[in-house]
Amino acid sequence: MLETKERLPRELIAMRVAAEFRGGEFVNLGIGIPNLVAEFTPPEKGVIFHAENGLLGIGRAQEVGKVEIPDMANAGGQPVTAIPGAWIMDSAESFAIVRGGHLDIAVLGGLQVSETGDLANHMRAGRAFGSVGGAADIATGARRLFVAMEHTTKDGELKILRRCTYPLTAVGVVKKVFTDVAVISVTPDGLVLEEVAPGWTPEEVQQVTEPPLRVSPDLREIQLAPD
């Protein structure tokens, strides 16, 4: 049964996302799995990470129990280091980077993604309040938006849908989805299954995905490093 099939842990989802980056890109990382991506991106690769709370040039997390600068944190409030040449700024300047179209990539978590690239990631249906934060600005301001998330909820509910049922964060923005069972591209012709987790078949991924998936002719097992 699919419920018992092994899925990738959050760290390996983050590692796969990190393999997508190219040197010199400016990348914003959201809360949750996206925050882990910086840990799997070698500094020598030259990727510049941005946090909307005012830090451009995020390094790796400060060691647990050895936090030296508690006020230096990523968007999730986790203490991080800064790379040489990092820029600390106020919120207005940080959002000018976002809204000015200066982010090459943003990586956000997701509650739901639609077949046309709509993103819902700030509020579940039936709740009176959500926490959109800067996600709406980031989702629409970045040149490319990646979503990193588990493929289904803990209760087995589908998260990749024909249409999102939760309030939308942004419309038609998602370019690629990285989950614990697959890598899926959002194209004008629908969703394309590009990679599957070890031990998974395209048919099994389709069972946990509501919209139809077109299987890439280059389908492969999820790779954790670029070719």
C-alpha positions as CSV (number, residue, x, y, z in Angstrom):
1,M,0.0,0.0,0.0
2,L,1.1,3.6,-0.7
3,E,0.7,4.6,2.9
4,T,3.6,2.3,3.8
5,K,5.9,3.1,1.0
6,E,9.1,4.9,2.0
7,R,9.2,8.6,1.2
8,L,12.1,11.0,1.2
9,P,12.7,12.8,4.5
10,R,12.5,16.6,4.6
11,E,16.3,17.0,4.4
12,L,16.5,15.1,1.1
13,I,13.7,17.2,-0.4
14,A,15.8,20.3,0.6
15,M,18.9,18.7,-0.8
16,R,17.1,18.1,-4.2
17,V,16.0,21.7,-4.3
18,A,19.5,22.9,-3.6
19,A,20.8,20.9,-6.6
20,E,18.6,23.1,-8.8
21,F,20.5,26.3,-8.1
22,R,23.3,27.9,-10.2
23,G,26.0,30.1,-9.1
24,G,25.3,33.8,-8.7
25,E,21.5,33.4,-8.2
26,F,19.6,35.3,-5.6
27,V,17.2,33.0,-3.8
28,N,14.6,33.6,-1.1
29,L,13.8,30.7,1.3
30,G,10.5,30.4,3.0
31,I,9.6,28.7,6.3
32,G,9.8,25.0,6.9
33,I,11.5,22.7,4.4
34,P,12.7,25.7,2.3
35,N,14.7,26.9,5.3
36,L,16.7,23.7,5.2
37,V,17.9,24.3,1.6
38,A,20.7,26.7,2.7
39,E,22.3,23.8,4.7
40,F,22.7,21.7,1.5
41,T,24.0,24.5,-0.7
42,P,27.8,24.6,-0.8
43,P,29.1,28.2,-0.1
44,E,31.5,27.9,-3.0
45,K,28.5,27.6,-5.3
46,G,28.0,31.3,-4.9
47,V,24.2,31.3,-4.3
48,I,23.0,34.4,-2.4
49,F,20.2,33.7,0.0
50,H,17.7,36.4,1.0
51,A,15.3,36.7,3.9
52,E,12.5,39.2,3.8
53,N,13.1,40.2,7.4
54,G,16.3,42.0,6.3
55,L,19.3,39.8,5.5
56,L,20.9,39.3,2.1
57,G,23.7,36.8,2.3
58,I,22.4,34.1,4.7
59,G,24.9,31.5,5.7
60,R,24.3,28.2,7.4
61,A,22.5,27.8,10.7
62,Q,24.2,28.7,13.9
63,E,25.1,25.6,15.9
64,V,22.5,24.4,18.4
65,G,23.8,25.4,21.9
66,K,26.3,27.8,20.4
67,V,24.2,30.6,19.2
68,E,26.4,33.7,19.2
69,I,24.2,36.2,17.5
70,P,20.5,35.4,18.4
71,D,19.1,38.4,16.6
72,M,20.5,37.2,13.2
73,A,17.8,34.9,12.0
74,N,16.1,33.7,8.8
75,A,12.4,34.2,8.0
76,G,11.5,31.3,10.3
77,G,13.3,32.8,13.3
78,Q,16.1,30.3,13.3
79,P,19.5,31.7,14.1
80,V,21.8,31.8,11.1
81,T,25.2,33.0,10.1
82,A,26.0,35.6,7.4
83,I,28.4,35.2,4.6
84,P,31.2,37.7,4.0
85,G,29.8,40.8,2.4
86,A,26.2,40.2,3.7
87,W,23.9,43.1,3.8
88,I,21.6,43.8,6.8
89,M,18.7,46.1,5.9
90,D,15.3,47.2,7.1
91,S,12.1,45.6,5.9
92,A,11.4,48.3,3.3
93,E,14.7,47.7,1.6
94,S,14.2,44.0,1.8
95,F,10.8,44.1,0.2
96,A,12.1,46.4,-2.5
97,I,14.4,43.5,-3.5
98,V,11.3,41.3,-3.7
99,R,8.9,43.7,-5.4
100,G,11.6,45.0,-7.7
101,G,12.0,41.6,-9.4
102,H,15.5,41.0,-8.2
103,L,15.0,37.4,-6.9
104,D,16.0,34.7,-9.4
105,I,14.2,32.0,-7.4
106,A,12.0,31.7,-4.3
107,V,11.4,28.5,-2.5
108,L,8.2,28.3,-0.4
109,G,6.3,25.7,1.4
110,G,2.8,24.7,0.3
111,L,-0.5,23.5,1.7
112,Q,-1.9,23.1,-1.9
113,V,-0.7,23.6,-5.5
114,S,-3.1,23.5,-8.5
115,E,-2.4,22.1,-11.9
116,T,-2.1,25.6,-13.2
117,G,0.5,26.7,-10.6
118,D,-1.8,28.4,-8.1
119,L,-0.3,28.3,-4.6
120,A,-2.2,28.2,-1.3
121,N,0.2,28.2,1.7
122,H,-1.0,30.6,4.3
123,M,-4.4,29.5,5.6
124,R,-6.4,26.3,5.8
125,A,-10.1,26.3,4.9
126,G,-12.4,27.0,7.9
127,R,-9.8,28.9,9.9
128,A,-10.5,32.5,10.8
129,F,-6.9,33.7,10.5
130,G,-3.9,32.8,8.4
131,S,-0.3,33.9,8.3
132,V,0.5,35.1,4.8
133,G,3.6,37.1,5.9
134,G,5.6,38.1,2.9
135,A,4.6,35.0,0.9
136,A,2.2,36.8,-1.5
137,D,4.9,39.4,-2.5
138,I,7.6,36.7,-2.8
139,A,5.5,34.3,-4.8
140,T,4.6,37.0,-7.4
141,G,8.0,38.9,-7.3
142,A,10.4,36.1,-7.9
143,R,11.3,35.1,-11.5
144,R,10.8,31.5,-10.6
145,L,8.9,29.9,-7.8
146,F,9.6,26.5,-6.4
147,V,7.4,24.7,-3.8
148,A,9.0,22.2,-1.4
149,M,6.5,20.2,0.6
150,E,5.2,16.7,1.4
151,H,3.1,15.2,-1.4
152,T,0.1,14.6,0.9
153,T,-1.0,15.5,4.4
154,K,-0.4,13.3,7.4
155,D,-3.9,12.1,6.9
156,G,-3.4,11.2,3.3
157,E,-5.2,14.2,1.8
158,L,-4.0,15.2,-1.6
159,K,-2.1,18.5,-1.9
160,I,-1.6,18.7,-5.6
161,L,-5.0,19.4,-7.0
162,R,-6.9,20.5,-10.0
163,R,-8.0,23.5,-8.1
164,C,-6.9,24.7,-4.7
165,T,-9.6,24.6,-2.0
166,Y,-7.8,26.8,0.5
167,P,-7.5,30.6,0.1
168,L,-4.9,31.4,-2.6
169,T,-1.5,33.1,-1.9
170,A,-0.8,33.7,-5.6
171,V,-2.2,32.6,-8.9
172,G,-0.3,30.8,-11.6
173,V,3.1,31.3,-10.2
174,V,4.5,27.9,-9.3
175,K,7.1,26.5,-11.8
176,K,8.2,23.3,-10.1
177,V,7.1,21.2,-7.1
178,F,9.6,19.2,-5.1
179,T,8.0,16.6,-2.8
180,D,8.9,13.4,-0.8
181,V,7.9,11.3,-3.8
182,A,8.4,13.3,-7.0
183,V,9.6,16.4,-8.9
184,I,6.9,17.9,-11.0
185,S,7.0,20.8,-13.4
186,V,4.1,23.1,-14.1
187,T,3.8,23.8,-17.8
188,P,1.1,25.4,-20.0
189,D,0.1,21.9,-21.1
190,G,-0.3,20.6,-17.6
191,L,1.8,18.9,-14.9
192,V,4.9,16.9,-16.1
193,L,6.4,14.2,-13.9
194,E,10.2,14.5,-14.2
195,E,11.5,12.5,-11.3
196,V,10.3,9.9,-8.8
197,A,11.5,8.8,-5.4
198,P,13.4,5.5,-5.2
199,G,10.9,2.6,-5.3
200,W,8.1,4.7,-6.7
201,T,6.5,4.3,-10.1
202,P,4.7,7.0,-12.2
203,E,1.4,5.2,-11.6
204,E,1.9,5.3,-7.8
205,V,2.7,9.0,-7.9
206,Q,-0.5,9.6,-10.0
207,Q,-2.5,7.8,-7.3
208,V,-1.6,10.6,-4.8
209,T,-2.0,13.4,-7.3
210,E,-5.4,14.7,-8.4
211,P,-4.6,16.2,-11.8
212,P,-3.3,14.0,-14.6
213,L,0.4,13.8,-14.9
214,R,2.3,13.6,-18.2
215,V,5.4,11.5,-17.8
216,S,8.5,13.1,-19.1
217,P,10.4,11.0,-21.7
218,D,13.5,11.7,-19.6
219,L,11.8,10.4,-16.4
220,R,14.4,9.4,-13.8
221,E,14.9,8.6,-10.1
222,I,15.2,11.8,-8.0
223,Q,18.8,13.1,-8.3
224,L,20.4,14.9,-5.4
225,A,23.2,16.6,-7.4
226,P,23.2,18.2,-10.8
227,D,24.5,16.3,-13.8
